[in-house]
């Protein structure tokens, strides 16, 4: 009985609340409208925030991919231009500037670290691809910019071992390019022996560089070019093709030596020549004439 009584009471209370709800809503209309507006705004902000974050992140991925792929493309263009005697290495500098701007404008630390690493790579590559020798001041200034980019990448990508290894290895390359080989070897050794970097490409590159860095400390001296030699004189040769070997050669007689044979000459040819008969041409002609009675 008690359970049935409680059920009846709850039913009566619900029916009473529903019966008085329109009056309650009318009395608390302002409060209900404000609560509804706040709820709609919370849902809208939540949706826009997460939707925009996903869209912006995808857009940043595409932008970073385009910037990174420009570096090898520009290298190929510069190499082809160098083959034609044109220096276009300066084209790498705008790419480096765009990568720096991208890193400063993104909130994704991993993408920012990669952009900074690639910016430093573009700065270093521009020095290597110059056709003219860069001055010591230019080298020091540009390598300092690359070092700054690598250091910022190391800070923003500290949570990612692959990016951190790449940034630290880049710092070693900068020291080597400045001629600080002992400092470079120290950095290479730290990267190669760091267990957090195990399995990364940068760690393998650092270990290899540590073994070969001493080979780059000596000054490279090229032998002088040999003196040019004059080509030996050669006799001209005449080559006769097979078509010209067996062809007969015809020589036309000139008008000065060609004469139409006369009747007397034809009769004279029929007789024995002077060597055989011992008579001349006049005698032969007379012998052919009829004898007079």
Secondary structure as a PSIPRED ss2 file (coil, helix, strand):
# PSIPRED VFORMAT (PSIPRED V4.0)

   1 X C   1.000  0.000  0.000
   2 X H   0.000  1.000  0.000
   3 X H   0.000  1.000  0.000
   4 X H   0.000  1.000  0.000
   5 X H   0.000  1.000  0.000
   6 X H   0.000  1.000  0.000
   7 X H   0.000  1.000  0.000
   8 X H   0.000  1.000  0.000
   9 X H   0.000  1.000  0.000
  10 X H   0.000  1.000  0.000
  11 X H   0.000  1.000  0.000
  12 X H   0.000  1.000  0.000
  13 X H   0.000  1.000  0.000
  14 X H   0.000  1.000  0.000
  15 X H   0.000  1.000  0.000
  16 X H   0.000  1.000  0.000
  17 X H   0.000  1.000  0.000
  18 X H   0.000  1.000  0.000
  19 X H   0.000  1.000  0.000
  20 X H   0.000  1.000  0.000
  21 X H   0.000  1.000  0.000
  22 X H   0.000  1.000  0.000
  23 X H   0.000  1.000  0.000
  24 X H   0.000  1.000  0.000
  25 X H   0.000  1.000  0.000
  26 X H   0.000  1.000  0.000
  27 X H   0.000  1.000  0.000
  28 X C   1.000  0.000  0.000
  29 X H   0.000  1.000  0.000
  30 X H   0.000  1.000  0.000
  31 X H   0.000  1.000  0.000
  32 X H   0.000  1.000  0.000
  33 X H   0.000  1.000  0.000
  34 X H   0.000  1.000  0.000
  35 X H   0.000  1.000  0.000
  36 X H   0.000  1.000  0.000
  37 X H   0.000  1.000  0.000
  38 X H   0.000  1.000  0.000
  39 X H   0.000  1.000  0.000
  40 X H   0.000  1.000  0.000
  41 X H   0.000  1.000  0.000
  42 X H   0.000  1.000  0.000
  43 X H   0.000  1.000  0.000
  44 X H   0.000  1.000  0.000
  45 X H   0.000  1.000  0.000
  46 X H   0.000  1.000  0.000
  47 X H   0.000  1.000  0.000
  48 X H   0.000  1.000  0.000
  49 X H   0.000  1.000  0.000
  50 X H   0.000  1.000  0.000
  51 X H   0.000  1.000  0.000
  52 X H   0.000  1.000  0.000
  53 X H   0.000  1.000  0.000
  54 X H   0.000  1.000  0.000
  55 X H   0.000  1.000  0.000
  56 X H   0.000  1.000  0.000
  57 X H   0.000  1.000  0.000
  58 X H   0.000  1.000  0.000
  59 X H   0.000  1.000  0.000
  60 X H   0.000  1.000  0.000
  61 X H   0.000  1.000  0.000
  62 X H   0.000  1.000  0.000
  63 X H   0.000  1.000  0.000
  64 X H   0.000  1.000  0.000
  65 X H   0.000  1.000  0.000
  66 X H   0.000  1.000  0.000
  67 X H   0.000  1.000  0.000
  68 X H   0.000  1.000  0.000
  69 X H   0.000  1.000  0.000
  70 X H   0.000  1.000  0.000
  71 X H   0.000  1.000  0.000
  72 X H   0.000  1.000  0.000
  73 X H   0.000  1.000  0.000
  74 X H   0.000  1.000  0.000
  75 X H   0.000  1.000  0.000
  76 X H   0.000  1.000  0.000
  77 X H   0.000  1.000  0.000
  78 X H   0.000  1.000  0.000
  79 X H   0.000  1.000  0.000
  80 X H   0.000  1.000  0.000
  81 X H   0.000  1.000  0.000
  82 X H   0.000  1.000  0.000
  83 X H   0.000  1.000  0.000
  84 X C   1.000  0.000  0.000
  85 X C   1.000  0.000  0.000
  86 X C   1.000  0.000  0.000
  87 X C   1.000  0.000  0.000
  88 X C   1.000  0.000  0.000
  89 X C   1.000  0.000  0.000
  90 X C   1.000  0.000  0.000
  91 X H   0.000  1.000  0.000
  92 X H   0.000  1.000  0.000
  93 X H   0.000  1.000  0.000
  94 X H   0.000  1.000  0.000
  95 X H   0.000  1.000  0.000
  96 X H   0.000  1.000  0.000
  97 X H   0.000  1.000  0.000
  98 X H   0.000  1.000  0.000
  99 X H   0.000  1.000  0.000
 100 X H   0.000  1.000  0.000
 101 X H   0.000  1.000  0.000
 102 X H   0.000  1.000  0.000
 103 X H   0.000  1.000  0.000
 104 X H   0.000  1.000  0.000
 105 X H   0.000  1.000  0.000
 106 X C   1.000  0.000  0.000
 107 X C   1.000  0.000  0.000
 108 X C   1.000  0.000  0.000
 109 X H   0.000  1.000  0.000
 110 X H   0.000  1.000  0.000
 111 X H   0.000  1.000  0.000
 112 X H   0.000  1.000  0.000
 113 X H   0.000  1.000  0.000
 114 X H   0.000  1.000  0.000
 115 X H   0.000  1.000  0.000
 116 X H   0.000  1.000  0.000
 117 X H   0.000  1.000  0.000
 118 X H   0.000  1.000  0.000
 119 X H   0.000  1.000  0.000
 120 X H   0.000  1.000  0.000
 121 X H   0.000  1.000  0.000
 122 X H   0.000  1.000  0.000
 123 X H   0.000  1.000  0.000
 124 X H   0.000  1.000  0.000
 125 X H   0.000  1.000  0.000
 126 X H   0.000  1.000  0.000
 127 X H   0.000  1.000  0.000
 128 X H   0.000  1.000  0.000
 129 X H   0.000  1.000  0.000
 130 X C   1.000  0.000  0.000
 131 X C   1.000  0.000  0.000
 132 X C   1.000  0.000  0.000
 133 X C   1.000  0.000  0.000
 134 X C   1.000  0.000  0.000
 135 X C   1.000  0.000  0.000
 136 X H   0.000  1.000  0.000
 137 X H   0.000  1.000  0.000
 138 X H   0.000  1.000  0.000
 139 X H   0.000  1.000  0.000
 140 X H   0.000  1.000  0.000
 141 X H   0.000  1.000  0.000
 142 X H   0.000  1.000  0.000
 143 X H   0.000  1.000  0.000
 144 X H   0.000  1.000  0.000
 145 X H   0.000  1.000  0.000
 146 X H   0.000  1.000  0.000
 147 X H   0.000  1.000  0.000
 148 X H   0.000  1.000  0.000
 149 X H   0.000  1.000  0.000
 150 X H   0.000  1.000  0.000
 151 X H   0.000  1.000  0.000
 152 X H   0.000  1.000  0.000
 153 X H   0.000  1.000  0.000
 154 X H   0.000  1.000  0.000
 155 X H   0.000  1.000  0.000
 156 X H   0.000  1.000  0.000
 157 X C   1.000  0.000  0.000
 158 X C   1.000  0.000  0.000
 159 X C   1.000  0.000  0.000
 160 X C   1.000  0.000  0.000
 161 X H   0.000  1.000  0.000
 162 X H   0.000  1.000  0.000
 163 X H   0.000  1.000  0.000
 164 X H   0.000  1.000  0.000
 165 X H   0.000  1.000  0.000
 166 X H   0.000  1.000  0.000
 167 X H   0.000  1.000  0.000
 168 X H   0.000  1.000  0.000
 169 X H   0.000  1.000  0.000
 170 X H   0.000  1.000  0.000
 171 X H   0.000  1.000  0.000
 172 X H   0.000  1.000  0.000
 173 X H   0.000  1.000  0.000
 174 X H   0.000  1.000  0.000
 175 X H   0.000  1.000  0.000
 176 X H   0.000  1.000  0.000
 177 X H   0.000  1.000  0.000
 178 X C   1.000  0.000  0.000
 179 X C   1.000  0.000  0.000
 180 X C   1.000  0.000  0.000
 181 X H   0.000  1.000  0.000
 182 X H   0.000  1.000  0.000
 183 X H   0.000  1.000  0.000
 184 X H   0.000  1.000  0.000
 185 X H   0.000  1.000  0.000
 186 X H   0.000  1.000  0.000
 187 X H   0.000  1.000  0.000
 188 X H   0.000  1.000  0.000
 189 X H   0.000  1.000  0.000
 190 X H   0.000  1.000  0.000
 191 X H   0.000  1.000  0.000
 192 X H   0.000  1.000  0.000
 193 X H   0.000  1.000  0.000
 194 X C   1.000  0.000  0.000
 195 X H   0.000  1.000  0.000
 196 X H   0.000  1.000  0.000
 197 X H   0.000  1.000  0.000
 198 X C   1.000  0.000  0.000
 199 X C   1.000  0.000  0.000
 200 X C   1.000  0.000  0.000
 201 X H   0.000  1.000  0.000
 202 X H   0.000  1.000  0.000
 203 X H   0.000  1.000  0.000
 204 X H   0.000  1.000  0.000
 205 X H   0.000  1.000  0.000
 206 X H   0.000  1.000  0.000
 207 X H   0.000  1.000  0.000
 208 X H   0.000  1.000  0.000
 209 X H   0.000  1.000  0.000
 210 X H   0.000  1.000  0.000
 211 X H   0.000  1.000  0.000
 212 X H   0.000  1.000  0.000
 213 X H   0.000  1.000  0.000
 214 X H   0.000  1.000  0.000
 215 X H   0.000  1.000  0.000
 216 X H   0.000  1.000  0.000
 217 X C   1.000  0.000  0.000
 218 X C   1.000  0.000  0.000
 219 X C   1.000  0.000  0.000
 220 X C   1.000  0.000  0.000
 221 X C   1.000  0.000  0.000
 222 X C   1.000  0.000  0.000
 223 X C   1.000  0.000  0.000
 224 X C   1.000  0.000  0.000
 225 X C   1.000  0.000  0.000
 226 X C   1.000  0.000  0.000
 227 X C   1.000  0.000  0.000
 228 X C   1.000  0.000  0.000
 229 X C   1.000  0.000  0.000
 230 X C   1.000  0.000  0.000
 231 X C   1.000  0.000  0.000
 232 X C   1.000  0.000  0.000
 233 X C   1.000  0.000  0.000
 234 X C   1.000  0.000  0.000
 235 X C   1.000  0.000  0.000
 236 X C   1.000  0.000  0.000
 237 X C   1.000  0.000  0.000
 238 X C   1.000  0.000  0.000
 239 X C   1.000  0.000  0.000
 240 X C   1.000  0.000  0.000
 241 X C   1.000  0.000  0.000
 242 X H   0.000  1.000  0.000
 243 X H   0.000  1.000  0.000
 244 X H   0.000  1.000  0.000
 245 X C   1.000  0.000  0.000
 246 X C   1.000  0.000  0.000
 247 X C   1.000  0.000  0.000
 248 X C   1.000  0.000  0.000
 249 X C   1.000  0.000  0.000
 250 X C   1.000  0.000  0.000
 251 X C   1.000  0.000  0.000
 252 X C   1.000  0.000  0.000
 253 X C   1.000  0.000  0.000
 254 X C   1.000  0.000  0.000
 255 X C   1.000  0.000  0.000
 256 X C   1.000  0.000  0.000
 257 X C   1.000  0.000  0.000
 258 X C   1.000  0.000  0.000
 259 X C   1.000  0.000  0.000
 260 X C   1.000  0.000  0.000
 261 X C   1.000  0.000  0.000
 262 X C   1.000  0.000  0.000
 263 X H   0.000  1.000  0.000
 264 X H   0.000  1.000  0.000
 265 X H   0.000  1.000  0.000
 266 X H   0.000  1.000  0.000
 267 X H   0.000  1.000  0.000
 268 X H   0.000  1.000  0.000
 269 X H   0.000  1.000  0.000
 270 X H   0.000  1.000  0.000
 271 X C   1.000  0.000  0.000
 272 X C   1.000  0.000  0.000
 273 X C   1.000  0.000  0.000
 274 X H   0.000  1.000  0.000
 275 X H   0.000  1.000  0.000
 276 X H   0.000  1.000  0.000
 277 X H   0.000  1.000  0.000
 278 X C   1.000  0.000  0.000
 279 X C   1.000  0.000  0.000
 280 X C   1.000  0.000  0.000
 281 X H   0.000  1.000  0.000
 282 X H   0.000  1.000  0.000
 283 X H   0.000  1.000  0.000
 284 X H   0.000  1.000  0.000
 285 X H   0.000  1.000  0.000
 286 X H   0.000  1.000  0.000
 287 X H   0.000  1.000  0.000
 288 X H   0.000  1.000  0.000
 289 X C   1.000  0.000  0.000
 290 X C   1.000  0.000  0.000
 291 X C   1.000  0.000  0.000
 292 X C   1.000  0.000  0.000
 293 X C   1.000  0.000  0.000
